Amino acid sequence: MNRRDEFLKDQKILRLATVGKNKDPHIVPVWYRYSGKKFYIGTNTKTVKAKNVKKNSQVSCCVDVGINAPDIYGVFVKGNASLILENNRVKAIAKKILLRYFESLNGESARELLNDTDCIIEIIPKKFTVWNY
C-alpha cells in the first residue's frame, strides 16, 4: 500500500465539500472510511450534504495534518458521489465507520449515531492531489 492510501486509512477527519443551492459550496468535517478505492461517509438523508449529493454528484474532499514543516501532509480528492440507501448495506457500512471511532457499538453515542444513519455517501475518486512540506 502506498503512503497516500495508508494516510487516508489512518486519519480520522475528512472535510467534505458539496455544491448546494445557487451553487454555494458547503464544507463539513466528517468521520469516514476509506477502502483503498472509495470513501464512505455515514449520514442522514435530512442533512445538507446528503441533499446536495442527491442533486449534484460532484464533490471534493481534503484530509490533512500538520502546521509546521516537515510534518505537513495532505490529500485533496475530486470525485463523484452517490447515496447508498438500502438499509442493510447502510447499517453494515455505518458499523465499519463507527468502529474506527468507538471501541464498540454498545455505548449510547455509538448506538444513537448508528440509529440516525439512514444513508451512506459513497465517493468514487477521480483525481488525487498530494502535498507535503
LUMFILO-157557 format. One record per atom (N, C-alpha, C): residue number from 1; atom name; x, y, z. Coordinates in nm, 2 decimals, m for minus. Each point is the difference from the previous one (the first is absolute). Layout:
REM LUMFILO-157557
GUMAR num atomo      u      v      w
GUMAR NUM    CA      X      Y      Z
...
END
This chain:
REM LUMFILO-157557
GUMAR num atomo      u      v      w
GUMAR   1     N   0.08  m0.12   0.00
GUMAR   1    CA  m0.08   0.12   0.00
GUMAR   1     C   0.09   0.12   0.00
GUMAR   2     N  m0.04   0.10  m0.08
GUMAR   2    CA   0.09   0.12  m0.01
GUMAR   2     C  m0.03   0.10   0.12
GUMAR   3     N   0.08   0.10   0.02
GUMAR   3    CA  m0.01   0.09   0.11
GUMAR   3     C  m0.13   0.07   0.00
GUMAR   4     N  m0.05   0.04  m0.12
GUMAR   4    CA  m0.13   0.08   0.00
GUMAR   4     C  m0.11  m0.09   0.05
GUMAR   5     N  m0.01  m0.12  m0.04
GUMAR   5    CA  m0.11  m0.09   0.04
GUMAR   5     C   0.01  m0.03   0.15
GUMAR   6     N   0.12  m0.03   0.05
GUMAR   6    CA   0.02  m0.02   0.14
GUMAR   6     C  m0.04   0.12   0.08
GUMAR   7     N   0.03   0.12  m0.04
GUMAR   7    CA  m0.03   0.12   0.06
GUMAR   7     C  m0.16   0.02   0.01
GUMAR   8     N  m0.06  m0.03  m0.11
GUMAR   8    CA  m0.15   0.02  m0.01
GUMAR   8     C  m0.07  m0.11   0.09
GUMAR   9     N   0.06  m0.11   0.01
GUMAR   9    CA  m0.06  m0.11   0.09
GUMAR   9     C   0.02   0.03   0.14
GUMAR  10     N   0.11   0.07   0.04
GUMAR  10    CA   0.03   0.03   0.14
GUMAR  10     C  m0.06   0.12   0.05
GUMAR  11     N  m0.02   0.11  m0.08
GUMAR  11    CA  m0.06   0.12   0.05
GUMAR  11     C  m0.14  m0.01   0.04
GUMAR  12     N  m0.05   0.09   0.08
GUMAR  12    CA  m0.14  m0.01   0.05
GUMAR  12     C  m0.10   0.11  m0.05
GUMAR  13     N   0.05   0.11  m0.05
GUMAR  13    CA  m0.09   0.11  m0.04
GUMAR  13     C   0.03   0.03  m0.14
GUMAR  14     N  m0.11   0.01  m0.08
GUMAR  14    CA   0.00   0.03  m0.14
GUMAR  14     C  m0.09   0.13  m0.01
GUMAR  15     N   0.04   0.09  m0.08
GUMAR  15    CA  m0.08   0.12  m0.02
GUMAR  15     C  m0.07  m0.02  m0.14
GUMAR  16     N  m0.13  m0.01   0.00
GUMAR  16    CA  m0.08  m0.03  m0.12
GUMAR  16     C  m0.06   0.13  m0.05
GUMAR  17     N   0.02   0.03  m0.13
GUMAR  17    CA  m0.05   0.11  m0.07
GUMAR  17     C  m0.11  m0.04  m0.10
GUMAR  18     N  m0.12   0.05   0.01
GUMAR  18    CA  m0.11  m0.03  m0.09
GUMAR  18     C  m0.05   0.13  m0.06
GUMAR  19     N  m0.08  m0.01  m0.10
GUMAR  19    CA  m0.05   0.12  m0.06
GUMAR  19     C  m0.15   0.01   0.03
GUMAR  20     N  m0.04   0.12   0.05
GUMAR  20    CA  m0.14   0.01   0.05
GUMAR  20     C  m0.08   0.09  m0.09
GUMAR  21     N  m0.11   0.05   0.05
GUMAR  21    CA  m0.09   0.09  m0.07
GUMAR  21     C   0.08   0.12  m0.05
GUMAR  22     N  m0.03   0.05  m0.12
GUMAR  22    CA   0.07   0.12  m0.06
GUMAR  22     C   0.15  m0.03  m0.01
GUMAR  23     N   0.03  m0.12  m0.01
GUMAR  23    CA   0.14  m0.04  m0.02
GUMAR  23     C   0.09   0.04   0.12
GUMAR  24     N  m0.06   0.02   0.11
GUMAR  24    CA   0.08   0.04   0.12
GUMAR  24     C   0.08  m0.13   0.05
GUMAR  25     N   0.13   0.02   0.04
GUMAR  25    CA   0.07  m0.11   0.06
GUMAR  25     C  m0.05  m0.03   0.14
GUMAR  26     N   0.01  m0.12   0.04
GUMAR  26    CA  m0.03  m0.05   0.13
GUMAR  26     C   0.11  m0.09   0.05
GUMAR  27     N   0.07   0.04   0.10
GUMAR  27    CA   0.11  m0.08   0.05
GUMAR  27     C  m0.02  m0.04   0.14
GUMAR  28     N   0.02  m0.13   0.03
GUMAR  28    CA  m0.02  m0.05   0.14
GUMAR  28     C   0.11  m0.11   0.03
GUMAR  29     N   0.04   0.00   0.13
GUMAR  29    CA   0.09  m0.11   0.04
GUMAR  29     C  m0.08  m0.12   0.03
GUMAR  30     N   0.04  m0.12  m0.04
GUMAR  30    CA  m0.08  m0.12   0.02
GUMAR  30     C   0.10  m0.12   0.04
GUMAR  31     N  m0.06  m0.10   0.06
GUMAR  31    CA   0.06  m0.12   0.02
GUMAR  31     C  m0.02  m0.08  m0.12
GUMAR  32     N   0.10  m0.09  m0.03
GUMAR  32    CA  m0.01  m0.07  m0.13
GUMAR  32     C   0.08  m0.13   0.01
GUMAR  33     N  m0.02  m0.08  m0.11
GUMAR  33    CA   0.08  m0.12  m0.02
GUMAR  33     C   0.05   0.00  m0.14
GUMAR  34     N   0.13  m0.03  m0.02
GUMAR  34    CA   0.06  m0.01  m0.14
GUMAR  34     C   0.04  m0.15  m0.02
GUMAR  35     N  m0.06  m0.05  m0.11
GUMAR  35    CA   0.03  m0.14  m0.03
GUMAR  35     C   0.12  m0.03  m0.08
GUMAR  36     N   0.07   0.11  m0.05
GUMAR  36    CA   0.11  m0.02  m0.09
GUMAR  36     C  m0.05   0.04  m0.14
GUMAR  37     N  m0.13   0.00  m0.02
GUMAR  37    CA  m0.06   0.03  m0.13
GUMAR  37     C  m0.11   0.11   0.01
GUMAR  38     N  m0.07  m0.01   0.11
GUMAR  38    CA  m0.12   0.09   0.02
GUMAR  38     C   0.00   0.06   0.14
GUMAR  39     N  m0.07   0.11   0.02
GUMAR  39    CA  m0.02   0.06   0.13
GUMAR  39     C  m0.15  m0.03   0.03
GUMAR  40     N  m0.02  m0.02   0.13
GUMAR  40    CA  m0.14  m0.02   0.05
GUMAR  40     C  m0.02   0.09   0.12
GUMAR  41     N  m0.11   0.07   0.00
GUMAR  41    CA  m0.04   0.10   0.11
GUMAR  41     C  m0.14  m0.03   0.04
GUMAR  42     N  m0.02  m0.03   0.12
GUMAR  42    CA  m0.14  m0.03   0.06
GUMAR  42     C  m0.06   0.13   0.03
GUMAR  43     N  m0.13   0.02  m0.03
GUMAR  43    CA  m0.07   0.12   0.03
GUMAR  43     C  m0.15  m0.03   0.00
GUMAR  44     N  m0.08   0.10   0.00
GUMAR  44    CA  m0.15  m0.01  m0.01
GUMAR  44     C  m0.04   0.08  m0.12
GUMAR  45     N  m0.11  m0.05  m0.06
GUMAR  45    CA  m0.05   0.06  m0.13
GUMAR  45     C  m0.05   0.14   0.02
GUMAR  46     N  m0.02   0.04   0.13
GUMAR  46    CA  m0.04   0.14   0.03
GUMAR  46     C   0.11   0.10   0.00
GUMAR  47     N   0.13  m0.04   0.00
GUMAR  47    CA   0.11   0.09   0.01
GUMAR  47     C   0.02   0.07  m0.14
GUMAR  48     N   0.06   0.12   0.02
GUMAR  48    CA   0.03   0.08  m0.12
GUMAR  48     C   0.09  m0.08  m0.10
GUMAR  49     N   0.10  m0.07   0.06
GUMAR  49    CA   0.10  m0.07  m0.09
GUMAR  49     C  m0.07  m0.11  m0.08
GUMAR  50     N  m0.09  m0.07   0.06
GUMAR  50    CA  m0.08  m0.11  m0.07
GUMAR  50     C  m0.09   0.06  m0.11
GUMAR  51     N  m0.07   0.11   0.04
GUMAR  51    CA  m0.09   0.06  m0.10
GUMAR  51     C   0.08   0.06  m0.12
GUMAR  52     N   0.12   0.06   0.03
GUMAR  52    CA   0.09   0.05  m0.11
GUMAR  52     C   0.04  m0.11  m0.09
GUMAR  53     N   0.05  m0.11   0.06
GUMAR  53    CA   0.05  m0.12  m0.08
GUMAR  53     C  m0.11  m0.05  m0.09
GUMAR  54     N  m0.12   0.00   0.05
GUMAR  54    CA  m0.12  m0.05  m0.08
GUMAR  54     C  m0.02   0.08  m0.12
GUMAR  55     N   0.03   0.13   0.01
GUMAR  55    CA  m0.03   0.10  m0.11
GUMAR  55     C   0.12   0.01  m0.09
GUMAR  56     N   0.12  m0.01   0.06
GUMAR  56    CA   0.13   0.02  m0.08
GUMAR  56     C   0.10  m0.10   0.05
GUMAR  57     N   0.04  m0.09  m0.08
GUMAR  57    CA   0.09  m0.10   0.04
GUMAR  57     C   0.15   0.04   0.01
GUMAR  58     N   0.03   0.12  m0.05
GUMAR  58    CA   0.14   0.04   0.01
GUMAR  58     C   0.04   0.05   0.14
GUMAR  59     N   0.10  m0.06   0.05
GUMAR  59    CA   0.05   0.04   0.14
GUMAR  59     C   0.15   0.01   0.00
GUMAR  60     N   0.05   0.06   0.10
GUMAR  60    CA   0.14   0.00   0.03
GUMAR  60     C   0.02  m0.02   0.15
GUMAR  61     N   0.12  m0.05   0.04
GUMAR  61    CA   0.02  m0.02   0.14
GUMAR  61     C   0.15   0.02   0.02
GUMAR  62     N   0.03   0.02   0.13
GUMAR  62    CA   0.14   0.02   0.04
GUMAR  62     C   0.03  m0.07   0.13
GUMAR  63     N   0.11  m0.06   0.01
GUMAR  63    CA   0.05  m0.06   0.13
GUMAR  63     C   0.14   0.05   0.01
GUMAR  64     N   0.03   0.07   0.12
GUMAR  64    CA   0.14   0.05   0.01
GUMAR  64     C   0.04   0.01   0.15
GUMAR  65     N   0.13   0.01   0.02
GUMAR  65    CA   0.06   0.01   0.14
GUMAR  65     C   0.11   0.09  m0.01
GUMAR  66     N   0.04   0.05   0.12
GUMAR  66    CA   0.12   0.08   0.02
GUMAR  66     C  m0.02   0.15  m0.02
GUMAR  67     N   0.08   0.08   0.07
GUMAR  67    CA   0.00   0.14  m0.01
GUMAR  67     C   0.15   0.05  m0.02
GUMAR  68     N   0.09  m0.08   0.02
GUMAR  68    CA   0.14   0.04  m0.02
GUMAR  68     C   0.08  m0.11  m0.08
GUMAR  69     N   0.08   0.05  m0.10
GUMAR  69    CA   0.08  m0.09  m0.08
GUMAR  69     C   0.10  m0.06   0.09
GUMAR  70     N   0.04  m0.12  m0.02
GUMAR  70    CA  m0.03  m0.09  m0.11
GUMAR  70     C  m0.11  m0.09   0.03
GUMAR  71     N  m0.09   0.03   0.09
GUMAR  71    CA  m0.11  m0.09   0.04
GUMAR  71     C  m0.13   0.03  m0.07
GUMAR  72     N   0.00   0.07  m0.11
GUMAR  72    CA  m0.13   0.04  m0.07
GUMAR  72     C  m0.02  m0.10  m0.11
GUMAR  73     N  m0.12  m0.06   0.00
GUMAR  73    CA  m0.04  m0.10  m0.10
GUMAR  73     C  m0.15   0.01  m0.02
GUMAR  74     N  m0.04  m0.01  m0.13
GUMAR  74    CA  m0.14   0.00  m0.03
GUMAR  74     C  m0.04  m0.06  m0.13
GUMAR  75     N  m0.12  m0.03  m0.01
GUMAR  75    CA  m0.06  m0.06  m0.12
GUMAR  75     C  m0.13   0.07  m0.04
GUMAR  76     N  m0.01   0.05  m0.12
GUMAR  76    CA  m0.12   0.06  m0.05
GUMAR  76     C  m0.05  m0.09  m0.11
GUMAR  77     N  m0.13  m0.02   0.01
GUMAR  77    CA  m0.07  m0.09  m0.10
GUMAR  77     C  m0.12   0.07  m0.07
GUMAR  78     N  m0.01  m0.03  m0.13
GUMAR  78    CA  m0.12   0.04  m0.07
GUMAR  78     C  m0.06  m0.13  m0.04
GUMAR  79     N  m0.13  m0.01   0.01
GUMAR  79    CA  m0.07  m0.12  m0.04
GUMAR  79     C  m0.15   0.01  m0.02
GUMAR  80     N  m0.06  m0.11  m0.02
GUMAR  80    CA  m0.14  m0.01  m0.02
GUMAR  80     C  m0.06  m0.07   0.12
GUMAR  81     N  m0.11   0.05   0.05
GUMAR  81    CA  m0.06  m0.06   0.12
GUMAR  81     C  m0.15  m0.05  m0.03
GUMAR  82     N  m0.04  m0.09   0.07
GUMAR  82    CA  m0.14  m0.05  m0.01
GUMAR  82     C  m0.04  m0.04   0.14
GUMAR  83     N  m0.13  m0.02   0.02
GUMAR  83    CA  m0.06  m0.04   0.12
GUMAR  83     C  m0.03  m0.15   0.00
GUMAR  84     N   0.04  m0.07   0.10
GUMAR  84    CA  m0.04  m0.14   0.02
GUMAR  84     C  m0.11   0.01   0.10
GUMAR  85     N  m0.12  m0.06  m0.04
GUMAR  85    CA  m0.12   0.01   0.08
GUMAR  85     C  m0.05  m0.13   0.05
GUMAR  86     N   0.05  m0.11  m0.05
GUMAR  86    CA  m0.05  m0.13   0.04
GUMAR  86     C   0.04  m0.03   0.14
GUMAR  87     N  m0.10  m0.02   0.09
GUMAR  87    CA   0.02   0.00   0.14
GUMAR  87     C   0.10  m0.10   0.05
GUMAR  88     N   0.00  m0.12  m0.05
GUMAR  88    CA   0.10  m0.10   0.05
GUMAR  88     C   0.14   0.04  m0.03
GUMAR  89     N   0.02   0.05  m0.12
GUMAR  89    CA   0.13   0.05  m0.05
GUMAR  89     C   0.05   0.12   0.08
GUMAR  90     N  m0.10   0.10   0.02
GUMAR  90    CA   0.03   0.12   0.08
GUMAR  90     C   0.05  m0.04   0.14
GUMAR  91     N  m0.07  m0.09   0.06
GUMAR  91    CA   0.04  m0.03   0.14
GUMAR  91     C   0.13  m0.08   0.01
GUMAR  92     N   0.03  m0.08  m0.10
GUMAR  92    CA   0.12  m0.08   0.00
GUMAR  92     C   0.12   0.10  m0.02
GUMAR  93     N  m0.01   0.09  m0.09
GUMAR  93    CA   0.11   0.10  m0.02
GUMAR  93     C   0.01   0.10   0.11
GUMAR  94     N  m0.12   0.04   0.06
GUMAR  94    CA   0.00   0.10   0.11
GUMAR  94     C   0.08  m0.07   0.12
GUMAR  95     N  m0.03  m0.13   0.02
GUMAR  95    CA   0.07  m0.06   0.12
GUMAR  95     C   0.15   0.00  m0.02
GUMAR  96     N   0.05  m0.03  m0.13
GUMAR  96    CA   0.14   0.01  m0.02
GUMAR  96     C   0.06   0.14   0.02
GUMAR  97     N  m0.07   0.10  m0.04
GUMAR  97    CA   0.04   0.13   0.02
GUMAR  97     C   0.01   0.03   0.15
GUMAR  98     N  m0.11  m0.02   0.07
GUMAR  98    CA   0.00   0.03   0.14
GUMAR  98     C   0.10  m0.08   0.09
GUMAR  99     N   0.04  m0.12  m0.04
GUMAR  99    CA   0.10  m0.07   0.07
GUMAR  99     C   0.14   0.05  m0.02
GUMAR 100     N   0.02   0.10  m0.09
GUMAR 100    CA   0.12   0.07  m0.01
GUMAR 100     C   0.01   0.10   0.12
GUMAR 101     N  m0.11   0.04   0.06
GUMAR 101    CA   0.00   0.11   0.09
GUMAR 101     C  m0.05  m0.04   0.14
GUMAR 102     N  m0.06  m0.12   0.01
GUMAR 102    CA  m0.05  m0.05   0.13
GUMAR 102     C   0.06  m0.14   0.02
GUMAR 103     N   0.03  m0.04   0.12
GUMAR 103    CA   0.05  m0.13   0.03
GUMAR 103     C  m0.10  m0.11  m0.03
GUMAR 104     N  m0.13   0.04   0.02
GUMAR 104    CA  m0.11  m0.09  m0.03
GUMAR 104     C  m0.12   0.08  m0.03
GUMAR 105     N  m0.11  m0.07  m0.05
GUMAR 105    CA  m0.12   0.07  m0.03
GUMAR 105     C  m0.10  m0.01   0.11
GUMAR 106     N   0.04  m0.04   0.12
GUMAR 106    CA  m0.09  m0.01   0.11
GUMAR 106     C  m0.03   0.13   0.07
GUMAR 107     N   0.08   0.10  m0.01
GUMAR 107    CA  m0.02   0.12   0.07
GUMAR 107     C  m0.11   0.08  m0.05
GUMAR 108     N  m0.05   0.09   0.08
GUMAR 108    CA  m0.12   0.08  m0.04
GUMAR 108     C   0.03   0.09  m0.12
GUMAR 109     N   0.11   0.06  m0.01
GUMAR 109    CA   0.04   0.09  m0.11
GUMAR 109     C   0.01  m0.08  m0.13
GUMAR 110     N   0.06  m0.11   0.00
GUMAR 110    CA   0.02  m0.09  m0.12
GUMAR 110     C  m0.14  m0.05  m0.04
GUMAR 111     N  m0.08  m0.04   0.09
GUMAR 111    CA  m0.14  m0.05  m0.04
GUMAR 111     C  m0.08   0.11  m0.06
GUMAR 112     N   0.00   0.12   0.06
GUMAR 112    CA  m0.07   0.11  m0.05
GUMAR 112     C   0.04   0.04  m0.14
GUMAR 113     N   0.13   0.00  m0.03
GUMAR 113    CA   0.05   0.03  m0.13
GUMAR 113     C  m0.04  m0.10  m0.10
GUMAR 114     N   0.01  m0.13   0.04
GUMAR 114    CA  m0.03  m0.11  m0.09
GUMAR 114     C  m0.15   0.01  m0.03
GUMAR 115     N  m0.09   0.02   0.10
GUMAR 115    CA  m0.14   0.01  m0.03
GUMAR 115     C  m0.04   0.12  m0.09
GUMAR 116     N   0.08   0.11   0.01
GUMAR 116    CA  m0.03   0.12  m0.08
GUMAR 116     C   0.05  m0.01  m0.14
GUMAR 117     N   0.09  m0.09  m0.03
GUMAR 117    CA   0.06  m0.02  m0.13
GUMAR 117     C  m0.10  m0.07  m0.09
GUMAR 118     N  m0.05   0.07  m0.10
GUMAR 118    CA  m0.10  m0.07  m0.09
GUMAR 118     C   0.05   0.00  m0.15
GUMAR 119     N   0.13   0.06  m0.01
GUMAR 119    CA   0.06  m0.01  m0.14
GUMAR 119     C   0.15   0.01   0.02
GUMAR 120     N   0.07  m0.04  m0.11
GUMAR 120    CA   0.14   0.00  m0.01
GUMAR 120     C   0.03   0.08  m0.12
GUMAR 121     N   0.09   0.10   0.02
GUMAR 121    CA   0.06   0.07  m0.12
GUMAR 121     C   0.12  m0.08  m0.05
GUMAR 122     N  m0.01  m0.05  m0.12
GUMAR 122    CA   0.11  m0.08  m0.06
GUMAR 122     C   0.07   0.09  m0.10
GUMAR 123     N   0.13   0.02   0.01
GUMAR 123    CA   0.08   0.09  m0.09
GUMAR 123     C   0.09  m0.09  m0.08
GUMAR 124     N  m0.01   0.01  m0.13
GUMAR 124    CA   0.10  m0.06  m0.09
GUMAR 124     C   0.10   0.11  m0.04
GUMAR 125     N   0.12  m0.01   0.04
GUMAR 125    CA   0.10   0.10  m0.03
GUMAR 125     C   0.03   0.00  m0.15
GUMAR 126     N   0.01   0.12  m0.06
GUMAR 126    CA   0.04   0.01  m0.14
GUMAR 126     C   0.14   0.06  m0.01
GUMAR 127     N   0.04   0.08   0.10
GUMAR 127    CA   0.14   0.07   0.00
GUMAR 127     C   0.04   0.02   0.14
GUMAR 128     N   0.13  m0.04   0.03
GUMAR 128    CA   0.06   0.02   0.12
GUMAR 128     C   0.12   0.11  m0.01
GUMAR 129     N   0.01   0.09   0.09
GUMAR 129    CA   0.11   0.09   0.01
GUMAR 129     C   0.06  m0.02   0.14
GUMAR 130     N   0.13  m0.03   0.00
GUMAR 130    CA   0.07  m0.02   0.13
GUMAR 130     C   0.11   0.11   0.02
GUMAR 131     N   0.01   0.05   0.12
GUMAR 131    CA   0.10   0.10   0.03
GUMAR 131     C   0.07  m0.03   0.13
GUMAR 132     N   0.13   0.03   0.02
GUMAR 132    CA   0.07  m0.01   0.12
GUMAR 132     C   0.11   0.10   0.00
GUMAR 133     N   0.02   0.06   0.13
GUMAR 133    CA   0.11   0.10   0.02
GUMAR 133     C   0.07  m0.04   0.12
END
